[in-house]
Amino acid sequence: MRMELSGWDDLVKYLDKLSRKPYLDGVTKKAVDAAKETVADSMRSAIGASEYGPRSTGSVASSVVATYAKVNSYGTYSVAMPTGHDSQGKRNGEKAAYLEYGSPTMAARPWRKRAVAGAEKKCIEIMKQVLDSEMQLD
């Protein structure tokens, strides 16, 4: 009895391609970059919902930006954060922290959990699509 298996060469080629760190870093960067605006949009929405009152200008929510993907020893990441200052010179990142944790004169208006919950499923789906399309055999 004789059995012939085919496809091993393609499998070895695919596994060799996946084992190269520069290739994997490039693929994961593409996946994270594709999803970063979803996180930033969710942050803008959550901060905007927390940023209310007579003195609210919306400057914190509108200042949120996401960085390009980077790789470190923990993996691939992008950071979405409030940047810059408002019209009075106050840092938007500091104001976001006051919204999240409160201050001696202001109650906390947490927004981070809402931002994560609003973006998580969509980000995972976006990254899956990118990874699926990038990990195809050439």
TORKOLSE-241105 format. One record per atom (N, C-alpha, C, CB): x, y, z; atom name. Coordinates in steps of 0.05 Angstrom, whole numbers. Glycine has a CB too. Example, Ala and Ser with C-alpha at 12.3 -4.5 7.8 and 13.67 -1.06 7.14 Angstrom:
((264,-114,156),"N")
((246,-90,156),"CA")
((264,-66,156),"C")
((226,-89,181),"CB")
((257,-45,142),"N")
((273,-21,143),"CA")
((258,1,157),"C")
((282,-12,114),"CB")
END
This chain:
((17,-23,0),"N")
((0,0,0),"CA")
((18,25,0),"C")
((-19,0,25),"CB")
((12,43,-17),"N")
((27,67,-20),"CA")
((9,92,-16),"C")
((42,68,-47),"CB")
((19,111,-1),"N")
((4,135,3),"CA")
((21,159,-5),"C")
((-6,138,33),"CB")
((9,178,-18),"N")
((24,202,-26),"CA")
((11,226,-14),"C")
((25,204,-57),"CB")
((27,242,-1),"N")
((17,267,11),"CA")
((27,290,-5),"C")
((25,269,41),"CB")
((10,310,-9),"N")
((19,334,-23),"CA")
((13,359,-6),"C")
((5,336,-51),"CB")
((27,380,-13),"N")
((22,405,2),"CA")
((42,410,24),"C")
((-5,404,14),"CB")
((60,391,29),"N")
((80,395,50),"CA")
((99,418,44),"C")
((96,370,54),"CB")
((106,421,19),"N")
((124,443,11),"CA")
((111,470,17),"C")
((132,441,-18),"CB")
((86,472,10),"N")
((72,497,16),"CA")
((70,502,45),"C")
((44,496,3),"CB")
((64,482,61),"N")
((62,485,90),"CA")
((89,493,102),"C")
((53,458,103),"CB")
((111,481,93),"N")
((137,488,104),"CA")
((144,517,96),"C")
((159,469,93),"CB")
((137,525,72),"N")
((142,552,63),"CA")
((126,572,79),"C")
((135,555,33),"CB")
((101,565,85),"N")
((83,583,101),"CA")
((94,585,129),"C")
((54,572,101),"CB")
((101,563,142),"N")
((111,564,169),"CA")
((138,578,171),"C")
((114,535,180),"CB")
((154,576,150),"N")
((180,591,150),"CA")
((174,621,148),"C")
((197,581,126),"CB")
((155,628,132),"N")
((148,657,129),"CA")
((138,668,156),"C")
((126,660,107),"CB")
((121,652,170),"N")
((110,661,195),"CA")
((131,662,217),"C")
((88,642,204),"CB")
((152,647,215),"N")
((173,647,236),"CA")
((192,670,235),"C")
((188,621,234),"CB")
((191,686,214),"N")
((209,709,211),"CA")
((197,733,226),"C")
((213,717,182),"CB")
((211,742,247),"N")
((202,764,264),"CA")
((196,790,249),"C")
((222,769,286),"CB")
((214,798,231),"N")
((207,823,216),"CA")
((181,821,201),"C")
((230,830,196),"CB")
((175,798,190),"N")
((150,794,176),"CA")
((126,797,195),"C")
((149,767,161),"CB")
((128,783,218),"N")
((106,784,237),"CA")
((102,812,249),"C")
((112,765,260),"CB")
((125,826,254),"N")
((122,853,264),"CA")
((108,871,244),"C")
((150,865,271),"CB")
((114,868,219),"N")
((101,884,198),"CA")
((72,878,196),"C")
((114,879,171),"CB")
((64,853,198),"N")
((36,845,197),"CA")
((21,856,221),"C")
((33,814,195),"CB")
((32,853,245),"N")
((18,862,269),"CA")
((16,892,269),"C")
((33,852,294),"CB")
((36,906,259),"N")
((35,936,257),"CA")
((12,944,239),"C")
((61,947,246),"CB")
((8,930,216),"N")
((-14,936,198),"CA")
((-41,932,212),"C")
((-12,919,172),"CB")
((-43,910,227),"N")
((-68,904,241),"CA")
((-75,926,262),"C")
((-66,876,254),"CB")
((-55,933,278),"N")
((-59,953,298),"CA")
((-65,981,286),"C")
((-35,955,317),"CB")
((-50,988,265),"N")
((-56,1013,251),"CA")
((-84,1014,239),"C")
((-35,1018,229),"CB")
((-93,992,230),"N")
((-120,991,218),"CA")
((-142,996,239),"C")
((-125,964,205),"CB")
((-136,988,264),"N")
((-156,990,286),"CA")
((-153,1015,303),"C")
((-155,966,303),"CB")
((-132,1030,300),"N")
((-126,1052,319),"CA")
((-147,1074,318),"C")
((-99,1063,313),"CB")
((-158,1080,295),"N")
((-178,1101,294),"CA")
((-204,1093,307),"C")
((-183,1109,265),"CB")
((-210,1068,308),"N")
((-234,1058,322),"CA")
((-231,1064,352),"C")
((-238,1028,317),"CB")
((-207,1060,362),"N")
((-202,1065,391),"CA")
((-204,1095,396),"C")
((-175,1055,399),"CB")
((-192,1111,378),"N")
((-192,1140,382),"CA")
((-221,1151,380),"C")
((-174,1154,360),"CB")
((-237,1141,361),"N")
((-265,1149,359),"CA")
((-281,1142,383),"C")
((-278,1137,334),"CB")
((-276,1118,394),"N")
((-290,1110,418),"CA")
((-282,1128,442),"C")
((-284,1080,425),"CB")
((-256,1135,444),"N")
((-247,1153,465),"CA")
((-261,1180,462),"C")
((-217,1156,465),"CB")
((-261,1191,438),"N")
((-274,1217,434),"CA")
((-303,1216,443),"C")
((-272,1225,404),"CB")
((-317,1195,436),"N")
((-345,1193,443),"CA")
((-348,1191,473),"C")
((-357,1168,429),"CB")
((-332,1174,486),"N")
((-335,1170,515),"CA")
((-327,1196,531),"C")
((-317,1147,525),"CB")
((-306,1209,522),"N")
((-297,1233,535),"CA")
((-318,1255,530),"C")
((-269,1243,525),"CB")
((-328,1257,506),"N")
((-349,1277,500),"CA")
((-374,1273,517),"C")
((-357,1275,471),"CB")
((-381,1248,523),"N")
((-404,1243,540),"CA")
((-398,1251,569),"C")
((-412,1214,539),"CB")
((-373,1250,578),"N")
((-366,1257,605),"CA")
((-360,1287,608),"C")
((-341,1241,614),"CB")
((-354,1299,586),"N")
((-346,1328,586),"CA")
((-371,1345,582),"C")
((-325,1333,564),"CB")
((-384,1352,604),"N")
((-408,1368,602),"CA")
((-408,1390,623),"C")
((-434,1351,604),"CB")
((-425,1408,621),"N")
((-427,1430,641),"CA")
((-423,1457,628),"C")
((-405,1426,663),"CB")
((-427,1478,644),"N")
((-426,1505,632),"CA")
((-398,1513,622),"C")
((-435,1525,653),"CB")
((-377,1501,633),"N")
((-350,1508,624),"CA")
((-338,1489,604),"C")
((-332,1510,649),"CB")
((-354,1469,595),"N")
((-343,1450,577),"CA")
((-341,1461,549),"C")
((-361,1425,576),"CB")
((-317,1457,537),"N")
((-313,1467,509),"CA")
((-310,1444,489),"C")
((-287,1484,509),"CB")
((-307,1420,499),"N")
((-304,1397,481),"CA")
((-275,1394,472),"C")
((-322,1400,458),"CB")
((-257,1410,483),"N")
((-229,1409,474),"CA")
((-215,1383,480),"C")
((-214,1432,487),"CB")
((-222,1369,502),"N")
((-209,1344,508),"CA")
((-217,1323,488),"C")
((-217,1335,537),"CB")
((-242,1320,482),"N")
((-251,1300,463),"CA")
((-240,1305,435),"C")
((-281,1298,462),"CB")
((-240,1330,427),"N")
((-230,1336,400),"CA")
((-200,1334,397),"C")
((-240,1363,392),"CB")
((-186,1332,420),"N")
((-156,1331,418),"CA")
((-146,1302,417),"C")
((-145,1345,442),"CB")
((-163,1282,419),"N")
((-154,1254,419),"CA")
((-142,1246,392),"C")
((-177,1236,427),"CB")
((-117,1236,393),"N")
((-104,1225,369),"CA")
((-92,1198,376),"C")
((-82,1244,359),"CB")
((-88,1182,355),"N")
((-76,1155,359),"CA")
((-49,1155,345),"C")
((-94,1133,348),"CB")
((-29,1143,358),"N")
((-2,1142,346),"CA")
((0,1118,326),"C")
((19,1138,369),"CB")
((20,1119,310),"N")
((25,1096,292),"CA")
((34,1073,309),"C")
((47,1103,271),"CB")
((30,1049,299),"N")
((37,1024,314),"CA")
((67,1023,318),"C")
((26,1000,300),"CB")
((74,1013,342),"N")
((102,1008,349),"CA")
((104,980,361),"C")
((112,1030,369),"CB")
((129,970,361),"N")
((134,944,372),"CA")
((154,946,394),"C")
((144,924,350),"CB")
((148,933,417),"N")
((168,932,439),"CA")
((169,903,449),"C")
((161,952,462),"CB")
((182,899,472),"N")
((185,871,482),"CA")
((158,859,490),"C")
((204,871,505),"CB")
((138,875,494),"N")
((111,864,502),"CA")
((93,858,478),"C")
((98,884,520),"CB")
((99,870,455),"N")
((83,865,432),"CA")
((80,890,415),"C")
((56,854,439),"CB")
((59,891,399),"N")
((53,914,382),"CA")
((31,930,394),"C")
((45,904,353),"CB")
((34,957,393),"N")
((15,974,406),"CA")
((12,1001,392),"C")
((22,978,436),"CB")
((-9,1014,398),"N")
((-14,1042,390),"CA")
((-26,1056,414),"C")
((-32,1044,364),"CB")
((-21,1081,416),"N")
((-32,1096,439),"CA")
((-51,1117,429),"C")
((-9,1110,455),"CB")
((-75,1117,441),"N")
((-95,1138,435),"CA")
((-96,1156,460),"C")
((-124,1126,428),"CB")
((-93,1182,456),"N")
((-91,1200,479),"CA")
((-99,1228,472),"C")
((-63,1199,491),"CB")
((-109,1243,492),"N")
((-114,1272,488),"CA")
((-87,1286,486),"C")
((-131,1284,510),"CB")
((-85,1305,468),"N")
((-60,1320,464),"CA")
((-64,1350,465),"C")
((-47,1312,437),"CB")
((-43,1364,468),"N")
((-44,1393,467),"CA")
((-57,1407,491),"C")
((-60,1401,443),"CB")
((-64,1432,488),"N")
((-75,1448,509),"CA")
((-101,1461,500),"C")
((-54,1470,518),"CB")
((-117,1469,519),"N")
((-142,1483,512),"CA")
((-136,1513,508),"C")
((-164,1479,534),"CB")
((-156,1529,504),"N")
((-152,1558,499),"CA")
((-141,1573,523),"C")
((-179,1570,490),"CB")
((-143,1561,546),"N")
((-132,1574,570),"CA")
((-105,1563,578),"C")
((-152,1570,594),"CB")
((-94,1546,561),"N")
((-67,1535,566),"CA")
((-66,1510,584),"C")
((-51,1556,579),"CB")
((-89,1499,591),"N")
((-90,1475,607),"CA")
((-86,1450,590),"C")
((-117,1473,623),"CB")
((-71,1431,599),"N")
((-65,1407,584),"CA")
((-90,1389,582),"C")
((-42,1391,596),"CB")
((-96,1380,558),"N")
((-120,1363,553),"CA")
((-117,1336,566),"C")
((-125,1360,524),"CB")
((-93,1325,567),"N")
((-88,1300,581),"CA")
((-94,1302,611),"C")
((-60,1291,577),"CB")
((-86,1324,623),"N")
((-92,1329,651),"CA")
((-122,1331,656),"C")
((-77,1354,661),"CB")
((-136,1345,638),"N")
((-165,1348,641),"CA")
((-179,1321,638),"C")
((-176,1368,620),"CB")
((-168,1304,620),"N")
((-179,1277,617),"CA")
((-176,1261,643),"C")
((-166,1262,593),"CB")
((-153,1264,656),"N")
((-149,1250,681),"CA")
((-168,1260,703),"C")
((-120,1254,691),"CB")
((-174,1286,703),"N")
((-193,1297,722),"CA")
((-221,1286,717),"C")
((-193,1327,721),"CB")
((-228,1283,691),"N")
((-254,1271,684),"CA")
((-255,1243,694),"C")
((-259,1273,654),"CB")
((-234,1228,690),"N")
((-234,1199,698),"CA")
((-234,1195,728),"C")
((-210,1185,686),"CB")
((-217,1210,742),"N")
((-213,1204,771),"CA")
((-225,1225,789),"C")
((-184,1202,776),"CB")
((-233,1248,778),"N")
((-244,1269,795),"CA")
((-222,1287,806),"C")
((-261,1258,818),"CB")
((-230,1307,821),"N")
((-211,1325,834),"CA")
((-223,1333,861),"C")
((-205,1351,816),"CB")
((-209,1348,877),"N")
((-221,1356,903),"CA")
((-247,1371,899),"C")
((-201,1373,918),"CB")
((-251,1384,877),"N")
((-276,1400,873),"CA")
((-295,1389,852),"C")
((-268,1428,865),"CB")
((-288,1366,840),"N")
((-304,1355,819),"CA")
((-306,1325,822),"C")
((-293,1362,791),"CB")
((-330,1314,820),"N")
((-334,1285,821),"CA")
((-323,1272,796),"C")
((-365,1279,825),"CB")
((-315,1247,799),"N")
((-305,1232,776),"CA")
((-327,1227,756),"C")
((-292,1205,785),"CB")
((-320,1228,731),"N")
((-338,1221,709),"CA")
((-324,1201,691),"C")
((-347,1248,693),"CB")
((-322,1176,700),"N")
((-306,1156,686),"CA")
((-313,1153,657),"C")
((-308,1130,700),"CB")
((-293,1151,639),"N")
((-298,1148,611),"CA")
((-282,1125,599),"C")
((-291,1174,596),"CB")
((-260,1116,612),"N")
((-243,1096,600),"CA")
((-256,1069,595),"C")
((-219,1092,618),"CB")
((-272,1059,614),"N")
((-285,1033,611),"CA")
((-304,1035,587),"C")
((-300,1025,636),"CB")
((-319,1057,585),"N")
((-337,1060,562),"CA")
((-322,1060,536),"C")
((-354,1086,566),"CB")
((-299,1074,536),"N")
((-283,1075,511),"CA")
((-274,1047,503),"C")
((-259,1094,515),"CB")
((-264,1032,522),"N")
((-254,1005,515),"CA")
((-277,987,507),"C")
((-240,993,540),"CB")
((-299,988,522),"N")
((-322,971,515),"CA")
((-333,978,487),"C")
((-344,974,536),"CB")
((-332,1004,480),"N")
((-343,1012,455),"CA")
((-326,1005,431),"C")
((-347,1042,455),"CB")
((-300,999,436),"N")
((-282,994,413),"CA")
((-272,965,411),"C")
((-258,1012,416),"CB")
((-274,950,433),"N")
((-261,924,434),"CA")
((-269,905,412),"C")
((-266,912,461),"CB")
((-295,900,410),"N")
((-304,880,390),"CA")
((-298,889,361),"C")
((-334,875,393),"CB")
((-302,914,356),"N")
((-296,924,329),"CA")
((-267,923,322),"C")
((-307,953,326),"CB")
((-249,929,342),"N")
((-220,928,337),"CA")
((-211,899,332),"C")
((-206,939,362),"CB")
((-222,881,348),"N")
((-215,853,344),"CA")
((-222,844,316),"C")
((-228,835,365),"CB")
((-246,851,307),"N")
((-255,844,280),"CA")
((-238,856,258),"C")
((-285,852,276),"CB")
((-231,881,261),"N")
((-214,895,241),"CA")
((-187,881,240),"C")
((-211,925,249),"CB")
((-175,876,264),"N")
((-149,863,264),"CA")
((-149,835,253),"C")
((-138,863,293),"CB")
((-171,820,258),"N")
((-174,793,247),"CA")
((-174,794,217),"C")
((-199,780,257),"CB")
((-189,813,206),"N")
((-190,816,176),"CA")
((-163,822,164),"C")
((-210,838,169),"CB")
((-148,840,177),"N")
((-122,847,167),"CA")
((-103,823,169),"C")
((-110,871,182),"CB")
((-103,810,192),"N")
((-86,786,195),"CA")
((-93,764,176),"C")
((-88,776,224),"CB")
((-119,759,171),"N")
((-127,739,152),"CA")
((-117,745,124),"C")
((-157,736,152),"CB")
((-120,770,116),"N")
((-112,778,89),"CA")
((-81,778,86),"C")
((-123,805,81),"CB")
((-67,785,107),"N")
((-38,787,106),"CA")
((-24,760,108),"C")
((-27,805,127),"CB")
((-37,741,121),"N")
((-24,715,127),"CA")
((-29,694,104),"C")
((-34,704,153),"CB")
((-39,703,82),"N")
((-43,685,59),"CA")
((-17,677,46),"C")
((-62,697,38),"CB")
((-16,653,35),"N")
((8,645,20),"CA")
((11,662,-5),"C")
((7,615,14),"CB")
((35,668,-12),"N")
((40,683,-36),"CA")
((41,665,-60),"C")
((65,699,-34),"CB")
END
